[in-house]
Amino acid sequence: MSLDGLVHYVLSLGAPVMMPIFITLLGLLFRQGIAKSVRAGLTVGAGFIAIGLVVGLLVKVVGPKAMAFADVLGLKLDILDVGWPMGAAVSFASPIAAALIPIILALNVVLVLTKQTRTIDVDIWNYWHFIYTGALIHAATGSMLQGVLGACITAFIIFKLADWTAPMVEKHFGLPGISLPHTETINWAPLMFALERVWRLVPFLRDVEADPTAVRKRLGILGEPLLMGAMLGVLLGVLGAVPLFRAHRYGEWFKEIATLSVTMSAVLIVLPKVVAILMEGLIPISEGARDYLQKRFPGRDLLIGLDAAVVIGHPANMAIALLCVPIALLLAVVLPGNHMLPFGDLAALPFYILWGVAAARGNMVRGLLNAIVVIVFILLIGTNLAPLTTELAQSAGFRPEGVGDAAKYTQWSGVALGSHVVPWMVLQLFRPGMRWVGAVTLGGFVAIWWWVRRDVLAEPEKKSEPAKKDDGGKD
């Protein structure tokens, strides 16, 4: 088997198989013992499978309702969101994929050894995010060398973003020693922290207490994830089942709404539990790896880079993501310049809005505002990338499955692809006639990042100001 064939075979195994293998090998590398390493690897695999089942359930029930709602709204868009699998497929089918896997691995090692990054990215499956940049540049310029260079620039930026956000991963998500070099989520972090600064200038947005704990305290049982999921399910069900109501099929109409309501309740309850299974395998290995690396690299606080799946189950994140399903469809109608119908990736919104909610420290009001801004940019970038992604998909022989009547649409893109802000900016740097756009947008991105660079270290807002006054100002 050729090197190219071997790489594609390994990547075809998918994250549920690849991650257990890598976690087991990491455990052995960091002297955790065979039994502990194998158990951790299999537990991680079980966690990924369980997360996939829950997200798959969302795809099954949310997708058809979203398409029905789109029909009710009369959306006449010519680009279909066929989901993140297209991005992975066209990336791994690219001629530069086999070369980029070892190149990115080597780059990561060199950056760690030269102290340019603290993140050791073991999330090999999601290297497709870096390869995607290279594939786009290769398709736009015809140059494989420029494609490789663009992919490396993207990887470098993402590793630095992962280092920068690691304190929030520890404080907000409770995962010390972990970073999240997951391009389609983490490249939103600087913009989200900048928006959080802006919202805090508005008295109501600054002072409102709307984290899940405060919501439960104020609303009682209505603030519980179980009831929140049910209410969100009713909202989406009513919107998606309008055709049944119009047809006077009231029994089916009620059944659809009730089914989606119970399903959304189940998702909000089950997803945090299956993420906990994943973490049961990851935490012992990450702690062992951290101890091992600190002994051999004294003074270096190295991080294990993982998929953002380990944190998407945060209650505020899931609630806002479900709210954003109808919001994304409404935005698709009214947003000037948008031609993409959100569909295939609507169930994966918890990934794309993740840093909007994290920057707000779980505040559901500010988190929702941040998420809406993210969706606006996603729709515009997804629309802009559609010609190239369609060309790549057709060259790779990709055929969308389970995404409605794809034949009605002239181009394919995706919410996941539109969330690749850094790859889009890097692409413009190499695109003839668009280099100035890449330079300006990337420069603005870095400037925003510099502006909010210390915000990840800020403590969450305090909830009990009177108590602070009563103790005489003592800590």
C-alpha positions in Angstrom: 0.0 0.0 0.0 1.3 3.4 -0.9 1.9 6.2 1.6 -1.1 8.1 0.1 -3.3 5.0 0.4 -2.2 4.3 4.0 -2.9 7.9 5.1 -6.4 7.8 3.5 -7.1 4.4 5.1 -6.2 5.6 8.5 -8.2 8.8 8.1 -11.2 6.8 6.9 -11.4 5.1 10.3 -12.9 8.3 11.7 -12.5 9.9 15.1 -14.3 7.1 17.1 -11.6 4.7 16.0 -8.6 7.0 15.6 -8.9 8.8 19.0 -8.9 5.6 21.1 -5.8 4.5 19.2 -4.0 7.8 19.8 -5.1 8.0 23.4 -3.9 4.5 24.1 -0.5 5.3 22.4 -0.3 8.5 24.4 -0.9 6.6 27.6 1.9 4.2 26.8 4.2 7.0 25.7 3.7 8.8 28.9 4.2 5.6 31.0 0.7 5.2 32.2 0.7 1.4 31.8 -1.0 -0.9 29.4 -4.2 -1.5 31.3 -4.8 2.1 32.2 -4.0 3.3 28.6 -6.2 0.7 26.9 -9.1 1.4 29.2 -8.7 5.2 28.7 -8.6 4.7 24.9 -11.7 2.5 24.8 -13.6 4.9 27.2 -12.8 7.8 24.8 -14.0 5.7 21.9 -17.3 4.9 23.7 -17.7 8.7 24.5 -17.2 9.6 20.8 -19.7 7.0 19.7 -22.2 8.2 22.3 -21.8 11.8 21.3 -22.2 10.8 17.7 -25.5 9.0 18.5 -26.9 12.1 20.3 -25.8 14.5 17.5 -27.2 11.9 15.0 -30.5 12.1 16.8 -30.5 15.8 16.5 -29.7 15.6 12.7 -32.6 13.1 12.3 -35.2 15.2 14.1 -34.0 18.8 13.5 -33.1 18.5 9.8 -36.5 17.6 8.4 -38.2 20.3 10.7 -35.7 22.9 9.5 -36.4 22.0 5.9 -40.1 22.2 6.5 -39.7 25.5 8.2 -37.7 26.8 5.3 -40.5 25.8 2.9 -43.0 27.6 5.1 -40.9 30.7 4.9 -40.6 30.3 1.2 -36.8 30.3 1.1 -35.6 30.4 -2.5 -31.8 30.0 -2.0 -29.4 28.3 -4.4 -26.7 27.1 -2.0 -27.4 24.1 0.3 -25.6 23.4 3.6 -24.8 19.8 3.1 -22.9 19.5 6.4 -19.3 19.2 7.6 -18.8 15.7 6.0 -18.3 17.4 2.7 -15.5 19.5 4.1 -13.8 16.5 5.5 -14.3 14.5 2.3 -13.0 17.1 -0.1 -10.0 17.8 2.3 -8.9 14.2 2.5 -9.5 13.7 -1.2 -7.2 16.6 -2.0 -3.9 15.8 -3.7 -2.1 17.5 -0.9 -3.8 15.7 2.0 -1.3 12.8 2.3 1.6 15.3 2.4 0.0 17.7 4.9 -0.7 15.2 7.7 3.0 14.6 8.4 3.9 18.2 7.6 1.4 19.6 10.2 2.6 17.0 12.7 6.2 18.0 12.2 5.2 21.7 12.4 3.5 21.1 15.8 6.6 19.3 17.1 8.9 22.0 16.0 6.7 24.7 17.5 6.5 22.9 20.8 10.3 22.4 20.9 11.0 26.0 20.0 8.5 27.2 22.6 6.2 28.8 20.0 3.3 26.8 21.2 2.3 24.8 24.3 -0.3 22.7 22.5 0.4 19.1 21.5 -2.4 18.5 19.1 -3.4 14.8 19.2 -6.7 15.5 17.4 -5.4 14.1 14.1 -8.9 13.6 12.6 -9.6 17.3 12.7 -6.4 18.1 10.8 -8.8 18.2 7.9 -9.5 21.8 9.0 -5.9 22.7 8.1 -6.0 20.5 5.0 -9.2 22.3 3.9 -7.3 25.6 3.8 -4.6 24.0 1.6 -7.2 22.4 -0.7 -9.0 25.7 -1.2 -5.8 27.5 -2.0 -4.6 24.7 -4.3 -8.0 24.9 -6.1 -7.9 28.7 -6.4 -4.2 29.0 -7.4 -3.2 25.7 -8.9 -0.1 25.8 -6.6 0.5 22.9 -4.3 3.3 24.8 -2.5 1.0 27.7 -1.8 -1.6 25.3 -0.5 0.9 23.7 1.9 2.1 27.1 3.1 -1.5 28.3 3.7 -2.3 25.2 5.7 0.8 25.7 7.9 -0.1 29.4 8.5 -3.6 28.3 9.5 -2.3 25.6 11.9 0.2 28.1 13.5 -2.6 30.6 14.2 -4.9 27.8 15.6 -2.2 26.5 17.9 -1.6 30.0 19.2 -5.4 30.5 19.7 -5.5 27.2 21.6 -2.7 28.3 23.9 -4.4 31.7 24.5 -7.8 30.2 25.4 -6.5 27.4 27.6 -7.2 29.4 30.8 -10.9 29.6 29.9 -10.9 25.8 29.1 -9.7 25.3 32.6 -11.8 27.8 34.5 -15.1 27.7 32.5 -15.1 24.1 31.4 -13.1 22.6 34.3 -10.4 20.9 32.1 -6.9 21.8 33.3 -4.0 20.9 30.9 -6.4 20.8 27.9 -6.6 23.1 24.9 -9.0 23.1 21.9 -7.2 23.6 18.6 -10.5 23.0 16.8 -10.5 25.5 13.9 -14.2 26.0 13.3 -14.8 26.8 16.9 -11.7 28.5 18.3 -11.2 30.9 15.4 -14.3 32.8 16.7 -12.7 33.4 20.2 -11.1 36.8 19.6 -14.3 38.3 18.0 -16.4 36.9 20.8 -14.3 38.3 23.6 -14.4 41.7 21.7 -18.2 41.6 21.6 -18.3 40.7 25.2 -16.4 43.9 26.0 -19.0 45.9 23.9 -22.0 44.3 25.6 -20.6 45.1 29.0 -20.9 48.8 28.1 -24.7 48.4 28.0 -26.2 48.5 31.5 -28.8 45.8 31.1 -26.5 43.4 29.2 -23.7 44.1 31.8 -25.9 43.5 34.8 -28.3 40.7 33.8 -27.7 37.4 35.5 -28.6 34.7 33.0 -26.3 31.8 33.5 -28.0 28.4 33.8 -27.9 28.5 37.7 -29.5 32.0 37.8 -32.1 30.9 35.3 -33.0 27.9 37.3 -33.2 30.0 40.5 -35.5 32.5 38.9 -37.7 30.2 36.8 -37.7 27.1 39.1 -38.6 24.0 37.2 -39.0 26.0 34.0 -35.3 26.7 34.2 -34.3 23.1 34.3 -32.6 21.7 31.2 -35.3 19.1 30.9 -38.1 21.7 30.7 -35.9 24.1 28.6 -35.3 21.4 26.1 -39.0 20.6 26.0 -40.0 24.2 25.4 -37.4 24.7 22.7 -38.6 21.4 21.1 -42.2 22.8 21.1 -41.0 26.0 19.4 -39.1 24.2 16.7 -41.8 21.6 16.3 -44.6 24.2 15.8 -42.5 26.0 13.2 -41.6 22.9 11.4 -45.0 21.2 11.5 -47.0 24.2 10.0 -47.7 22.3 6.8 -49.4 19.5 8.8 -51.5 22.1 10.6 -52.5 23.7 7.3 -53.5 20.4 5.9 -55.8 19.8 9.0 -53.7 16.8 10.0 -54.0 17.7 13.6 -53.1 14.3 15.0 -49.8 14.2 13.1 -49.2 17.8 13.9 -49.4 17.1 17.7 -47.3 14.0 17.3 -44.5 15.8 15.6 -44.4 18.6 18.2 -44.6 16.2 21.1 -41.9 14.0 19.6 -39.5 16.9 19.0 -40.2 18.3 22.5 -39.3 15.0 24.2 -36.3 14.6 21.9 -34.9 18.0 22.8 -35.3 17.3 26.5 -33.4 14.1 26.1 -30.6 15.8 24.2 -30.1 18.5 26.9 -30.0 15.8 29.6 -28.1 13.1 27.8 -25.3 15.0 26.0 -23.6 16.3 29.2 -23.6 12.7 30.5 -22.0 11.2 27.3 -19.4 14.0 27.3 -18.7 12.9 30.9 -17.9 9.4 29.5 -15.5 10.9 27.1 -13.8 12.9 29.9 -13.6 9.8 32.1 -11.1 8.4 29.6 -9.3 11.7 28.7 -8.7 13.2 32.2 -6.4 10.4 33.6 -4.3 10.4 30.4 -4.1 14.1 30.2 -3.0 14.4 33.8 -0.4 11.7 33.4 0.8 13.3 30.2 1.1 16.7 32.0 3.1 15.2 34.8 5.4 13.4 32.4 6.0 16.4 30.2 6.6 18.7 33.2 9.3 16.4 34.5 11.1 16.3 31.1 10.4 19.9 30.2 10.7 21.7 33.5 9.1 25.1 33.4 7.0 24.2 30.4 3.2 24.1 31.0 2.3 22.0 28.0 -1.2 21.3 26.9 -3.0 18.3 25.2 -5.0 19.6 22.2 -8.4 17.9 21.8 -11.6 18.1 19.8 -14.1 20.7 21.0 -16.6 17.8 21.5 -15.3 17.5 25.0 -17.0 20.8 26.0 -20.1 21.2 23.9 -22.4 19.7 26.5 -22.3 22.8 28.7 -26.0 23.5 29.5 -26.0 27.2 28.4 -24.2 26.2 25.1 -26.8 23.5 24.3 -29.8 25.7 25.1 -28.6 28.6 23.0 -27.6 26.3 20.1 -31.2 24.9 20.0 -32.6 28.5 20.1 -30.3 29.3 17.1 -31.9 26.7 14.8 -34.9 28.9 13.9 -32.8 32.0 14.2 -30.4 30.7 11.6 -33.3 30.0 9.2 -34.8 33.5 9.7 -31.4 35.1 9.2 -31.0 33.1 5.9 -34.2 34.9 4.7 -33.4 38.5 5.7 -29.6 38.7 5.5 -28.4 40.7 2.5 -25.8 38.8 0.5 -26.7 35.3 1.8 -27.6 32.5 -0.6 -27.1 29.5 1.6 -29.9 27.5 3.3 -28.7 26.2 6.7 -29.6 22.6 6.9 -27.0 19.8 7.3 -25.0 21.4 10.1 -27.9 22.9 12.1 -27.5 20.0 14.6 -23.8 20.9 15.0 -24.5 24.5 16.0 -23.2 23.8 19.6 -19.7 23.6 18.1 -19.8 26.8 16.2 -21.3 29.0 18.9 -19.2 27.5 21.6 -16.8 30.5 22.2 -19.7 33.0 22.0 -21.2 31.4 25.0 -17.8 30.8 26.8 -16.8 34.4 26.3 -20.0 35.4 28.0 -19.1 33.0 30.9 -22.3 31.1 30.3 -24.6 34.2 30.4 -27.4 33.1 28.1 -28.5 36.6 27.1 -25.0 37.8 25.9 -24.2 34.4 24.7 -27.2 34.4 22.4 -26.3 37.8 21.0 -22.8 36.5 20.3 -24.1 33.4 18.7 -26.3 35.5 16.3 -23.3 37.4 15.2 -21.4 34.1 14.6 -24.3 32.9 12.4 -24.4 36.1 10.4 -20.7 35.7 9.5 -21.1 31.9 8.9 -23.8 32.5 6.3 -21.8 35.1 4.5 -18.5 33.1 4.5 -20.4 29.9 3.5 -22.0 31.8 0.6 -18.6 33.2 -0.5 -16.9 29.8 -0.4 -19.7 27.9 -2.2 -18.2 28.0 -5.8 -14.8 26.6 -4.6 -16.3 24.0 -2.3 -18.7 22.8 -5.0 -15.9 22.5 -7.4 -13.8 20.5 -4.9 -16.8 18.3 -4.0 -17.6 17.4 -7.6 -13.9 16.7 -8.3 -13.8 14.4 -5.3 -17.0 12.6 -6.4 -18.8 13.7 -3.3 -22.6 13.2 -3.2 -24.7 14.6 -0.4 -26.8 12.1 1.4 -29.7 12.7 3.8 -29.9 16.4 3.2 -33.1 16.8 1.3 -33.5 17.4 -2.4 -29.9 18.5 -3.1 -30.7 18.5 -6.9 -32.7 21.8 -6.4 -29.5 23.6 -5.5 -26.8 24.7 -7.9 -24.0 24.9 -5.3 -23.0 23.2 -2.0 -21.4 24.7 1.0 -22.0 24.4 4.8 -22.4 26.0 8.2 -19.2 24.2 9.2 -17.3 25.5 6.2 -18.6 29.0 6.8 -17.3 28.8 10.4 -13.7 28.6 9.1 -12.8 32.3 9.5 -9.1 31.9 9.7 -8.9 29.5 6.6 -11.1 32.0 4.7 -8.7 34.9 5.5 -5.7 32.9 4.7 -7.3 31.8 1.4 -7.7 35.5 0.4 -4.0 36.1 1.1 -3.1 33.7 -1.8 -6.1 34.4 -4.1 -5.2 36.6 -7.1 -6.9 40.0 -6.8 -8.0 39.3 -3.3 -4.7 39.5 -1.4 -5.5 43.0 0.0 -8.8 41.5 1.5 -6.8 38.8 3.2 -4.2 41.3 4.5 -6.9 43.7 5.8 -9.1 41.1 7.4 -6.2 39.1 9.0 -4.7 42.3 10.2 -8.0 43.3 11.8 -8.3 39.8 13.3 -4.9 40.1 14.9 -5.7 43.6 16.2 -8.9 42.5 17.8 -7.0 39.5 19.4 -4.4 41.9 20.8 -7.1 44.1 22.2 -8.7 41.3 24.2 -5.6 39.3 24.8 -5.9 39.5 28.6 -9.7 38.9 28.8 -9.3 35.1 29.0 -7.6 35.6 32.3 -10.4 37.7 33.8 -12.4 36.2 36.6 -16.2 35.6 36.0 -18.4 38.3 37.2 -19.3 38.1 40.9 -22.9 37.3 41.9 -22.9 38.5 45.5 -21.8 42.1 45.7 -23.5 42.7 49.1 -21.6 39.9 50.7 -18.3 41.6 49.6 -19.3 44.8 51.4 -20.3 43.0 54.6 -16.9 41.5 55.1 -15.1 44.8 55.2 -13.4 44.3 51.9 -11.4 41.3 53.0 -10.8 38.4 50.6 
